[in-house]
Protein backbone atom coordinates (compact mmCIF):
# COMPACT_ATOMS: atom_id res chain seq x y z
CA UNK A 1 0.00 0.00 0.00
CA UNK A 2 2.83 2.40 0.87
CA UNK A 3 4.52 1.70 -2.46
CA UNK A 4 1.28 2.45 -4.34
CA UNK A 5 0.82 5.70 -2.39
CA UNK A 6 4.43 6.69 -3.17
CA UNK A 7 3.81 6.08 -6.89
CA UNK A 8 0.61 8.15 -6.78
CA UNK A 9 2.35 11.00 -4.95
CA UNK A 10 5.23 10.93 -7.46
CA UNK A 11 2.68 11.10 -10.28
CA UNK A 12 0.94 14.04 -8.65
CA UNK A 13 4.30 15.82 -8.38
CA UNK A 14 5.12 15.01 -12.01
CA UNK A 15 1.82 16.32 -13.36
CA UNK A 16 1.27 19.20 -10.94
CA UNK A 17 2.59 22.37 -12.47
CA UNK A 18 2.11 26.01 -11.55
CA UNK A 19 -0.76 27.82 -13.23
CA UNK A 20 0.33 29.78 -16.26
CA UNK A 21 -1.29 31.67 -19.06
CA UNK A 22 -2.44 29.56 -21.98
CA UNK A 23 -0.95 32.28 -24.15
CA UNK A 24 2.39 30.54 -23.61
CA UNK A 25 1.37 27.41 -25.54
CA UNK A 26 -1.01 27.89 -28.46
CA UNK A 27 -2.96 25.06 -30.10
CA UNK A 28 -3.05 24.32 -33.79
CA UNK A 29 -6.06 25.89 -35.52
CA UNK A 30 -7.98 22.60 -35.76
CA UNK A 31 -7.49 18.86 -35.59
CA UNK A 32 -9.87 16.12 -36.60
CA UNK A 33 -10.60 14.04 -33.52
CA UNK A 34 -10.61 10.86 -35.59
CA UNK A 35 -6.92 11.52 -36.28
CA UNK A 36 -6.18 11.24 -32.53
CA UNK A 37 -7.44 7.67 -32.37
CA UNK A 38 -5.11 4.72 -32.49
CA UNK A 39 -1.55 4.20 -31.36
CA UNK A 40 0.95 7.05 -31.04
CA UNK A 41 4.65 6.28 -30.48
CA UNK A 42 6.86 8.52 -28.43
CA UNK A 43 9.77 9.88 -30.48
CA UNK A 44 11.04 12.60 -28.13
CA UNK A 45 10.07 14.26 -24.87
CA UNK A 46 11.12 16.82 -22.33
CA UNK A 47 12.17 15.05 -19.11
CA UNK A 48 9.51 14.23 -16.54
CA UNK A 49 9.53 12.15 -13.38
CA UNK A 50 6.84 9.67 -14.35
CA UNK A 51 8.72 8.62 -17.52
CA UNK A 52 12.22 8.45 -16.07
CA UNK A 53 13.92 5.43 -17.65
CA UNK A 54 11.03 4.82 -20.08
CA UNK A 55 11.81 3.35 -23.48
CA UNK A 56 9.48 2.29 -26.32
CA UNK A 57 6.67 4.57 -25.11
CA UNK A 58 3.27 4.59 -26.73
CA UNK A 59 -0.21 5.98 -26.14
CA UNK A 60 -3.35 4.24 -27.35
CA UNK A 61 -6.31 6.60 -27.86
CA UNK A 62 -9.79 5.07 -28.04
CA UNK A 63 -12.92 7.20 -28.59
CA UNK A 64 -15.49 7.04 -25.80
CA UNK A 65 -18.75 8.97 -25.39
CA UNK A 66 -17.23 11.93 -23.54
CA UNK A 67 -13.73 12.00 -25.01
CA UNK A 68 -10.97 9.39 -25.17
CA UNK A 69 -9.73 6.55 -23.05
CA UNK A 70 -5.94 6.73 -23.17
CA UNK A 71 -3.58 3.93 -22.17
CA UNK A 72 0.05 4.99 -21.95
CA UNK A 73 2.79 2.39 -21.79
CA UNK A 74 6.54 2.22 -21.74
CA UNK A 75 9.24 -0.26 -20.88
CA UNK A 76 11.54 0.59 -18.00
CA UNK A 77 15.23 0.66 -18.87
CA UNK A 78 15.07 -0.96 -22.31
CA UNK A 79 12.57 -1.51 -25.15
CA UNK A 80 12.03 -5.06 -23.83
CA UNK A 81 12.22 -4.13 -20.13
CA UNK A 82 9.37 -4.39 -17.62
CA UNK A 83 6.15 -2.80 -18.85
CA UNK A 84 4.73 0.25 -17.06
CA UNK A 85 1.19 1.31 -17.83
CA UNK A 86 -1.05 4.15 -16.73
CA UNK A 87 -4.54 5.01 -17.85
CA UNK A 88 -6.10 8.39 -18.46
CA UNK A 89 -9.30 9.95 -19.66
CA UNK A 90 -9.00 12.83 -22.15
CA UNK A 91 -11.83 15.30 -22.68
CA UNK A 92 -11.79 17.98 -25.38
CA UNK A 93 -11.62 21.40 -23.73
CA UNK A 94 -11.89 23.52 -26.89
CA UNK A 95 -14.47 22.26 -29.41
CA UNK A 96 -13.39 24.90 -31.96
CA UNK A 97 -9.82 23.64 -32.35
CA UNK A 98 -10.25 20.17 -30.78
CA UNK A 99 -6.58 20.68 -29.83
CA UNK A 100 -6.89 21.24 -26.07
CA UNK A 101 -7.50 18.30 -23.77
CA UNK A 102 -8.03 17.90 -20.05
CA UNK A 103 -6.62 14.55 -19.02
CA UNK A 104 -7.30 12.85 -15.72
CA UNK A 105 -5.12 10.11 -14.30
CA UNK A 106 -5.40 7.72 -11.35
CA UNK A 107 -9.20 7.83 -11.18
CA UNK A 108 -9.35 11.61 -11.32
CA UNK A 109 -6.72 12.20 -8.64
CA UNK A 110 -4.45 14.02 -11.11
CA UNK A 111 -5.67 16.43 -13.80
CA UNK A 112 -3.57 18.17 -16.44
CA UNK A 113 -4.27 20.24 -19.56
CA UNK A 114 -2.55 19.26 -22.81
CA UNK A 115 -2.37 21.14 -26.10
CA UNK A 116 -1.61 19.86 -29.60
CA UNK A 117 0.78 22.63 -30.68
CA UNK A 118 1.55 21.25 -34.13
CA UNK A 119 0.37 18.40 -36.31
CA UNK A 120 1.55 17.07 -39.65
CA UNK A 121 -1.07 14.53 -40.72
CA UNK A 122 0.71 13.87 -44.01
CA UNK A 123 3.88 12.81 -42.16
CA UNK A 124 2.08 11.18 -39.24
CA UNK A 125 3.40 13.22 -36.31
CA UNK A 126 2.25 15.76 -33.77
CA UNK A 127 3.66 17.79 -30.91
CA UNK A 128 1.78 17.63 -27.62
CA UNK A 129 2.65 19.87 -24.67
CA UNK A 130 1.25 20.76 -21.29
CA UNK A 131 -0.59 24.07 -21.30
CA UNK A 132 2.30 25.83 -19.58
CA UNK A 133 5.01 24.36 -21.83
CA UNK A 134 6.75 22.55 -18.98
CA UNK A 135 6.40 19.16 -20.69
CA UNK A 136 6.38 18.21 -24.37
CA UNK A 137 6.18 15.07 -26.50
CA UNK A 138 6.86 14.43 -30.17
CA UNK A 139 4.52 11.61 -31.13
CA UNK A 140 4.38 9.56 -34.31
CA UNK A 141 1.90 7.13 -35.80
CA UNK A 142 4.87 4.88 -36.67
CA UNK A 143 7.44 3.48 -34.21
CA UNK A 144 10.13 5.70 -35.77
CA UNK A 145 10.29 8.78 -37.95
CA UNK A 146 12.62 8.96 -40.94
CA UNK A 147 15.65 11.14 -40.09
CA UNK A 148 14.64 14.11 -42.32
CA UNK A 149 11.10 14.14 -40.90
CA UNK A 150 12.40 13.85 -37.34
CA UNK A 151 14.79 16.77 -37.99
CA UNK A 152 11.90 18.83 -39.36
CA UNK A 153 9.81 18.07 -36.26
CA UNK A 154 12.68 18.95 -33.89
CA UNK A 155 13.25 22.20 -35.80
CA UNK A 156 9.56 22.98 -35.32
CA UNK A 157 9.86 22.30 -31.58
CA UNK A 158 12.74 24.80 -31.47
CA UNK A 159 10.75 27.32 -33.51
CA UNK A 160 7.93 27.02 -30.96
CA UNK A 161 10.37 28.18 -28.28
CA UNK A 162 11.22 24.90 -26.55
CA UNK A 163 14.77 24.04 -25.50
CA UNK A 164 15.66 21.16 -27.84
CA UNK A 165 18.93 20.55 -25.96
CA UNK A 166 16.75 19.11 -23.16
CA UNK A 167 14.91 16.66 -25.44
CA UNK A 168 15.21 12.97 -24.64
CA UNK A 169 14.94 10.47 -27.50
CA UNK A 170 13.81 7.18 -25.96
CA UNK A 171 14.54 3.99 -27.83
CA UNK A 172 11.63 2.87 -30.05
CA UNK A 173 9.66 -0.35 -29.75
CA UNK A 174 11.09 -3.44 -31.45
CA UNK A 175 9.57 -4.46 -34.72
C-alpha positions in Angstrom: 0.0 0.0 0.0 2.8 2.4 0.9 4.5 1.7 -2.5 1.3 2.5 -4.3 0.8 5.7 -2.4 4.4 6.7 -3.2 3.8 6.1 -6.9 0.6 8.2 -6.8 2.4 11.0 -4.9 5.2 10.9 -7.5 2.7 11.1 -10.3 0.9 14.0 -8.6 4.3 15.8 -8.4 5.1 15.0 -12.0 1.8 16.3 -13.4 1.3 19.2 -10.9 2.6 22.4 -12.5 2.1 26.0 -11.5 -0.8 27.8 -13.2 0.3 29.8 -16.3 -1.3 31.7 -19.1 -2.4 29.6 -22.0 -0.9 32.3 -24.2 2.4 30.5 -23.6 1.4 27.4 -25.5 -1.0 27.9 -28.5 -3.0 25.1 -30.1 -3.1 24.3 -33.8 -6.1 25.9 -35.5 -8.0 22.6 -35.8 -7.5 18.9 -35.6 -9.9 16.1 -36.6 -10.6 14.0 -33.5 -10.6 10.9 -35.6 -6.9 11.5 -36.3 -6.2 11.2 -32.5 -7.4 7.7 -32.4 -5.1 4.7 -32.5 -1.5 4.2 -31.4 1.0 7.1 -31.0 4.6 6.3 -30.5 6.9 8.5 -28.4 9.8 9.9 -30.5 11.0 12.6 -28.1 10.1 14.3 -24.9 11.1 16.8 -22.3 12.2 15.1 -19.1 9.5 14.2 -16.5 9.5 12.2 -13.4 6.8 9.7 -14.3 8.7 8.6 -17.5 12.2 8.5 -16.1 13.9 5.4 -17.7 11.0 4.8 -20.1 11.8 3.4 -23.5 9.5 2.3 -26.3 6.7 4.6 -25.1 3.3 4.6 -26.7 -0.2 6.0 -26.1 -3.4 4.2 -27.4 -6.3 6.6 -27.9 -9.8 5.1 -28.0 -12.9 7.2 -28.6 -15.5 7.0 -25.8 -18.7 9.0 -25.4 -17.2 11.9 -23.5 -13.7 12.0 -25.0 -11.0 9.4 -25.2 -9.7 6.5 -23.0 -5.9 6.7 -23.2 -3.6 3.9 -22.2 0.1 5.0 -21.9 2.8 2.4 -21.8 6.5 2.2 -21.7 9.2 -0.3 -20.9 11.5 0.6 -18.0 15.2 0.7 -18.9 15.1 -1.0 -22.3 12.6 -1.5 -25.2 12.0 -5.1 -23.8 12.2 -4.1 -20.1 9.4 -4.4 -17.6 6.1 -2.8 -18.8 4.7 0.2 -17.1 1.2 1.3 -17.8 -1.0 4.2 -16.7 -4.5 5.0 -17.8 -6.1 8.4 -18.5 -9.3 9.9 -19.7 -9.0 12.8 -22.2 -11.8 15.3 -22.7 -11.8 18.0 -25.4 -11.6 21.4 -23.7 -11.9 23.5 -26.9 -14.5 22.3 -29.4 -13.4 24.9 -32.0 -9.8 23.6 -32.4 -10.2 20.2 -30.8 -6.6 20.7 -29.8 -6.9 21.2 -26.1 -7.5 18.3 -23.8 -8.0 17.9 -20.1 -6.6 14.6 -19.0 -7.3 12.9 -15.7 -5.1 10.1 -14.3 -5.4 7.7 -11.4 -9.2 7.8 -11.2 -9.3 11.6 -11.3 -6.7 12.2 -8.6 -4.4 14.0 -11.1 -5.7 16.4 -13.8 -3.6 18.2 -16.4 -4.3 20.2 -19.6 -2.6 19.3 -22.8 -2.4 21.1 -26.1 -1.6 19.9 -29.6 0.8 22.6 -30.7 1.5 21.2 -34.1 0.4 18.4 -36.3 1.5 17.1 -39.7 -1.1 14.5 -40.7 0.7 13.9 -44.0 3.9 12.8 -42.2 2.1 11.2 -39.2 3.4 13.2 -36.3 2.2 15.8 -33.8 3.7 17.8 -30.9 1.8 17.6 -27.6 2.6 19.9 -24.7 1.3 20.8 -21.3 -0.6 24.1 -21.3 2.3 25.8 -19.6 5.0 24.4 -21.8 6.7 22.5 -19.0 6.4 19.2 -20.7 6.4 18.2 -24.4 6.2 15.1 -26.5 6.9 14.4 -30.2 4.5 11.6 -31.1 4.4 9.6 -34.3 1.9 7.1 -35.8 4.9 4.9 -36.7 7.4 3.5 -34.2 10.1 5.7 -35.8 10.3 8.8 -38.0 12.6 9.0 -40.9 15.7 11.1 -40.1 14.6 14.1 -42.3 11.1 14.1 -40.9 12.4 13.9 -37.3 14.8 16.8 -38.0 11.9 18.8 -39.4 9.8 18.1 -36.3 12.7 18.9 -33.9 13.3 22.2 -35.8 9.6 23.0 -35.3 9.9 22.3 -31.6 12.7 24.8 -31.5 10.8 27.3 -33.5 7.9 27.0 -31.0 10.4 28.2 -28.3 11.2 24.9 -26.6 14.8 24.0 -25.5 15.7 21.2 -27.8 18.9 20.5 -26.0 16.8 19.1 -23.2 14.9 16.7 -25.4 15.2 13.0 -24.6 14.9 10.5 -27.5 13.8 7.2 -26.0 14.5 4.0 -27.8 11.6 2.9 -30.0 9.7 -0.4 -29.7 11.1 -3.4 -31.5 9.6 -4.5 -34.7 
